Amino acid sequence: MTTQNRQLIVKTWPNGLPRREDFELVDGPMPVLGDAQIMIRNLWLSIDPYYRHSLGPRFLGTPFRRPGDVMMGVTLGEVVESKDPTIPVGRHITTLFGDMQDYAVVSGRDARLLPDDVFGPGKLPLSTALGVAGIPGLTAYAGLIDHGKPRPGETFVVSSASGCVGATAGQLARIMGLRAVGIAGAPEKLAWTVDKAGFDACVSYKSPDFAAELAAACPRGIDINMEHVGGAVLAATLPLMTVHGRVVMSGLIDQYNKDVAPPGPNWGVILVKRLHVSGLRVFEYLDLMPEYERLIAPLILDGSFAYVEDIKEGLEEAPLSLARVLTGGNFGKSLIHIADHA
Ligand SMILES: NC(=O)c1ccc[n+]([C@@H]2O[C@H](COP(=O)([O-])OP(=O)(O)OC[C@H]3O[C@@H](n4cnc5c(N)ncnc54)[C@H](OP(=O)(O)O)[C@@H]3O)[C@@H](O)[C@H]2O)c1
């Protein structure tokens, strides 16, 4: 076996877009196999937008890779040695921990053995196990099914539409009977998304009329938005959402090269912490009122529940009370006493 393991080492954390000079290709040591581990020869390396988070102090993600480290990378490899009885030599696996190098040793638990009946000669090409039939495809499927809760006839919008996740999500949405609308950049990507991937429409976020074109492509509004960009793209999408629409915060590629968070809320927190953010309008819950009254009344009556009322006398006080509510001049529930019961 070869004793050479070419490795792409992080030289410096990039400032903005990663450059070739930020990395160095070296002849590194061969990894050593431990218990329950496998050694793979990497055949394919996936390039994913989120790698950028690992390089440097970021407001999104964690700087997992420091200068001197082998650069991270999801890989597909051929098993060349194995101390895991469930993963035989000669089989193909994918792993999040293969890194940018020729050979890697990973725990058997961190490897996914590719099923022979799905990948290989006469079946899916191996490369698809890192793309449309791999983690990016799964992202599209899980985002659509589990977060989007799709229903036939609804409108599904996805940004980065010609990308692996976006194109997969849009096509799955079409198969499930939804209207699929993509957002992408270059004209050839818009054309591919509609002509080859079968989206109902695709609009360019680079168009000066982007917001109007998106609205025209979604005449009944947007029921599900799978967000991959953020910034101006997200800003154009949100106002078009229908009541009870679902926003799947899946990526913010517009922000990955920024070291400092743009002004306004940090949407990345929603993504990284898998938050559920939902709009509340109480008028949909009036049938809960009897239940609530019976919960709160005894607690108020036995003195265990605190409340404050800020009461003014006479209708003429109403305008000023409203002003006080809006400026913090009230303390507690603002009320006007108009008259007593006759
Ligand atoms: N939530 C998850 O677990 C998860 C998993 C995997 C991926 N993702 C996310 O999915 C998104 C796409 O990933 P992918 O694997 O499909 O990538 P991809 O196939 O490499 O596609 C990336 C595309 O994004 C577009 N893009 C890049 N920078 C942009 C910007 N500043 N503004 C608008 N569009 C931009 C580009 O197309 P245009 O020419 O159209 O600009 C680019 O070709 C990313 O946000 C990624 O983080 C999320």
PDBQT file of the ligand as one rigid body, heavy atoms in Angstrom, charges set to zero:
ROOT
HETATM    1  N1  LIG A 401     -30.378  22.646   6.489  1.00  0.00    +0.000 N 
HETATM    2  C1  LIG A 401     -29.499  21.692   6.149  1.00  0.00    +0.000 C 
HETATM    3  O1  LIG A 401     -29.267  20.720   6.871  1.00  0.00    +0.000 OA
HETATM    4  C2  LIG A 401     -28.765  21.844   4.842  1.00  0.00    +0.000 A 
HETATM    5  C3  LIG A 401     -28.056  20.783   4.284  1.00  0.00    +0.000 A 
HETATM    6  C4  LIG A 401     -27.423  20.962   3.062  1.00  0.00    +0.000 A 
HETATM    7  C5  LIG A 401     -27.479  22.198   2.427  1.00  0.00    +0.000 A 
HETATM    8  N2  LIG A 401     -28.175  23.206   3.006  1.00  0.00    +0.000 N 
HETATM    9  C6  LIG A 401     -28.262  24.541   2.379  1.00  0.00    +0.000 C 
HETATM   10  O2  LIG A 401     -28.813  24.427   1.093  1.00  0.00    +0.000 OA
HETATM   11  C7  LIG A 401     -28.350  25.547   0.325  1.00  0.00    +0.000 C 
HETATM   12  C8  LIG A 401     -27.874  25.075  -1.012  1.00  0.00    +0.000 C 
HETATM   13  O3  LIG A 401     -26.930  24.042  -0.826  1.00  0.00    +0.000 OA
HETATM   14  P1  LIG A 401     -26.583  23.050  -2.028  1.00  0.00    +0.000 P 
HETATM   15  O4  LIG A 401     -25.860  21.898  -1.472  1.00  0.00    +0.000 OA
HETATM   16  O5  LIG A 401     -27.811  22.821  -2.837  1.00  0.00    +0.000 OA
HETATM   17  O6  LIG A 401     -25.545  23.956  -2.826  1.00  0.00    +0.000 OA
HETATM   18  P2  LIG A 401     -25.153  23.984  -4.330  1.00  0.00    +0.000 P 
HETATM   19  O7  LIG A 401     -25.745  22.853  -5.086  1.00  0.00    +0.000 OA
HETATM   20  O8  LIG A 401     -23.706  24.128  -4.364  1.00  0.00    +0.000 OA
HETATM   21  O9  LIG A 401     -25.834  25.343  -4.834  1.00  0.00    +0.000 OA
HETATM   22  C9  LIG A 401     -25.386  26.548  -4.360  1.00  0.00    +0.000 C 
HETATM   23  C10 LIG A 401     -26.045  27.671  -5.205  1.00  0.00    +0.000 C 
HETATM   24  O10 LIG A 401     -26.466  28.711  -4.317  1.00  0.00    +0.000 OA
HETATM   25  C11 LIG A 401     -26.532  29.928  -5.056  1.00  0.00    +0.000 C 
HETATM   26  N3  LIG A 401     -25.900  31.030  -4.329  1.00  0.00    +0.000 N 
HETATM   27  C12 LIG A 401     -24.629  31.110  -3.895  1.00  0.00    +0.000 A 
HETATM   28  N4  LIG A 401     -24.393  32.281  -3.283  1.00  0.00    +0.000 NA
HETATM   29  C13 LIG A 401     -25.559  32.976  -3.339  1.00  0.00    +0.000 A 
HETATM   30  C14 LIG A 401     -25.953  34.265  -2.875  1.00  0.00    +0.000 A 
HETATM   31  N5  LIG A 401     -25.107  35.071  -2.214  1.00  0.00    +0.000 N 
HETATM   32  N6  LIG A 401     -27.233  34.655  -3.101  1.00  0.00    +0.000 NA
HETATM   33  C15 LIG A 401     -28.112  33.848  -3.745  1.00  0.00    +0.000 A 
HETATM   34  N7  LIG A 401     -27.794  32.603  -4.196  1.00  0.00    +0.000 NA
HETATM   35  C16 LIG A 401     -26.523  32.183  -3.999  1.00  0.00    +0.000 A 
HETATM   36  C17 LIG A 401     -25.744  29.722  -6.351  1.00  0.00    +0.000 C 
HETATM   37  O11 LIG A 401     -26.681  29.662  -7.426  1.00  0.00    +0.000 OA
HETATM   38  P3  LIG A 401     -27.208  31.011  -8.121  1.00  0.00    +0.000 P 
HETATM   39  O12 LIG A 401     -26.460  31.186  -9.386  1.00  0.00    +0.000 OA
HETATM   40  O13 LIG A 401     -28.649  30.752  -8.319  1.00  0.00    +0.000 OA
HETATM   41  O14 LIG A 401     -26.922  32.177  -7.228  1.00  0.00    +0.000 OA
HETATM   42  C18 LIG A 401     -25.071  28.369  -6.134  1.00  0.00    +0.000 C 
HETATM   43  O15 LIG A 401     -24.883  27.669  -7.338  1.00  0.00    +0.000 OA
HETATM   44  C19 LIG A 401     -27.287  26.252   1.153  1.00  0.00    +0.000 C 
HETATM   45  O16 LIG A 401     -27.864  27.364   1.797  1.00  0.00    +0.000 OA
HETATM   46  C20 LIG A 401     -26.919  25.193   2.163  1.00  0.00    +0.000 C 
HETATM   47  O17 LIG A 401     -26.373  25.714   3.341  1.00  0.00    +0.000 OA
HETATM   48  C21 LIG A 401     -28.825  23.051   4.180  1.00  0.00    +0.000 A 
ENDROOT
TORSDOF 0
